[in-house]
Amino acid sequence: MFKKLIFSIFLFSTNGFSGVKGNEVSIIPKPNQLELKSGHFKLNANTKILVPSQKDVKELGHLLADYLSPATEFNLNVITENKDIQPNTIRLSIISNPDTLGKEGYILHVTKKSIQLKANHATGLFRGIQTIRQLLPAEVENPSTKNKKWRIPSVEIVDKPRFPWRGMLLDCGRHFMEKDFIKRYIDLLAYHKMNTLHWHLTEDQGWRIEIKKYPKLTEIGAWRTQPDGSKYGGFYTQEDVKEIVAYAQSRHINVIPEIELPGHSVAALAAYPEYSCTGGPFEVTSLWGVHKDVYCAGNDNTFSFLEDVLTEVIDLFPGKYIHIGGDECPKDRWKECEKCQARIEAEGLTDEHELQSYFIKRVEKFLNAKGRQIIGWDEILEGGLAPGATVQSWRGMEGGIEAAKLGHDVIMSPTSHAYFDYDVSTTDLRQVYTFDPIPKELTPEEAKHVLGGECNMWTERAPQELVDSKMFPRLLAMTEVLWSNPDGRDYEEFYDRVEVHFDRLDYLGVTYGSVSRPIFIRPNYDAESNKIMVNIEAGERGLSVRYTTDGSEPESRSKKFKKPIDVKKTTSIKAAAFKNGRKYGETAIQNIDHHLGIGRPISRTNSYASKYAARGEFAPVDGIRGSISFRDGAWQGYQYVDFNGTIDLGSEKELQSIEARFLQDNNSWIFMPQSVAFSLSTDGQYFETIHIDQNDVSPKTTEAVLKDFKTTMNGRRARYVKVHAKNRGVCPDWHPGAGGKSWIFLDEITIN
């Protein structure tokens, strides 16, 4: 019926269209079928919106008028009318075409005379209204626009989503978000045809929803003491929740509440410690991470408490699903708890993993009896999956694959593509756009269990004012991944539309972040040639890359990067991007240390972790310095074990100093080594320890920190250099991961 959607060059004039770039229609997410016709529809003060008598469609007619009125200053009349096509009208109508459109699909015909929007359901009409908004000039989103010609290109569109679940998780537990801010995000999700807000409401750091039977959950659990002594928190009254849910329904957005259990529950236990294994007392924590104190699985009163809580939650959220978390639940307290051990014996369970499965299944049985279904993170697979559970896969795609093969529905939100709390240097726009929620490992029948995906906005390091810059523009990629047909997906074509879309985001008041890190400095050590070559890339189009090697700040007149730099001495490379002669983003810095150890063989007593291998075998002696982020690819991680490495310099050398750089980030269970010992040998057999440098960095330091452990030798000769960094082994008692295996992260061993 229509041509396959092709966003290519069309022969028609685009004067007055901001919904078009050059000669292209620009819509995000991309419609599945679109044919561009000649001409355009002129919206004016006399345009009428025609609707049938159904109440929900009438409401959409008035909503469309409300969308258009502020910028156009047209108070468009909404008229109940059953006639087919009339000049200068926008007609909304319900048809019966379920096989083609489903609940959310729509058909849009725009001609010079009229606009016809058809769907099976009011939700489909609502999605089509968002397309109409994007076909209009971007200024339609700007109430201060004056005297603009409002034209919509003539098109025929048939469109429907690829997946029924297209969501965003908003974590309001770590940082409280204002009610109007949440409603604003509902509008932004709706504008981009997303349909689910996953509202994370309870955490170790705060309980955010009023439960009338248990008032201390918000009196105590909603507030924490910050490291500086100040109080922080907030919560939503039940009236707030009802208002937000009703607002979401008016925008055809489902709100899925998450009430975490059995872990991530310190805030609840601070209010009601009797539902823990130890009886407390507890404080609502200001530390991120995984905490050992969880709900007691052996106490029947725990389940009565949770059932009471969930009963009130059910009354507030009319949807089918309740998310119960189920992730990152340490078993330490259960192992020590007489009641939990008695539960394991009484129920014939094998271990604490099966006890967690018992916990989840018991909660699921209660919710099923109330007509609801549970969603849990992929840890709920451990110990046996609850019968009707939907699995949200976050630790990669593997949990989703396993669940789908078992016949369970799946929501995909892997850290690799969907965690928008990660910086764009880790997950940029292009990376998100490559996401496919359906893994190749699934058969077509198994793939039907993949409901869709979510982008997750965890807020450990993202208070309300930073959420926009984390979510956008990456949400644009996610919405297209989840809505549009993947055939022929082209990132460069998508990015063309993103550049057009920035104007709309500006008018919508979105303080979006960058597409990617503006500058990437990519050093590489080649063992065969023993060379360090440094490449510099721009993360976005249209940027000029300038760099310096003398320590000065790069300017628009600094040397332009053209080819990889052969670094032959200790150098600090500074690079910056420039757009139209002005600096764009921050300066990127890469330090290269040329020293005696570069490329020399290194033997280890203990191996590094495969997922934190840095650049492999030579990483500690490749001359390439890491940043303050352990995820930058330069840090080699050792869990629970010491680093004990010996470097062979090839022949005896006169040595002046040795330095070994380590990183601490206790939020990620990474601590400084307790000490670093330096030893020398001439024969590789007998080593003399010449210095032990003790750590002086407090393990409680909340920010990431670097330290160079070092010694001086004043010309002593040696061929072999041994560095032994002592791992503390486990996280300290005060830490959320107390008793868990700790890490040491090594960057470079510099030998001069």
Secondary structure, DSSP 8 states (H G I E B T S, - for coil): ---B---S---S--TT-SSEETTEE--SS--SEEEEEEEEEEE-TT-EEEE-S-HHHHHHHHHHHHHHHHHH----EEEE---S--TTEEEEEE---HHHHTTT-EEEEE-SSEEEEEESSHHHHHHHHHHHHHHS-GGGG-TT--S--EEEEEEEEEE--S-SEEEEEEETTTS---HHHHHHHHHHHHHTT--EEEEE-EETTEE-B--TT-THHHHTTTEEE-TTS-EEE--B-HHHHHHHHHHHHHTT-EEEEEEEESSS-HHHHHH-GGGBSS----------S--S--B-TT-HHHHHHHHHHHHHHHHH--SSEEEEE--S---HHHHH-HHHHHHHHHTT--SHHHHHHHHHHHHHHHHHHTT-EEEEEGGGGTT---TT-EEEE-SSSHHHHHHHHTT--EEE--HHHHBTTS-TTTS-HHHHHT--SS-TTS-HHHHTTEEEEEEEE--TT--HHHHHHHHTTHHHHHHHHHHS--TT--HHHHHHHHHHHHHHHHHTT-----SS-SEEEEEEEETTTTEEEEEEEESSTT-EEEEESSS----TTSEE--S-EEE-S-EEEEEEEEETTEEEEEEEEEEE---TTTT--EEESS---GGG-TTSTTGGGSSB---S-TTSS--EEEESS-EEEEEEEEEEEEEEEEEEEEEEBGGGTB---SEEEEEEESSSS--EEEEEEE--S-TT--S-EEEEEEEEEEEEEEEEEEEEE----B--TTSTTTTSB-EEEEEEEEE-
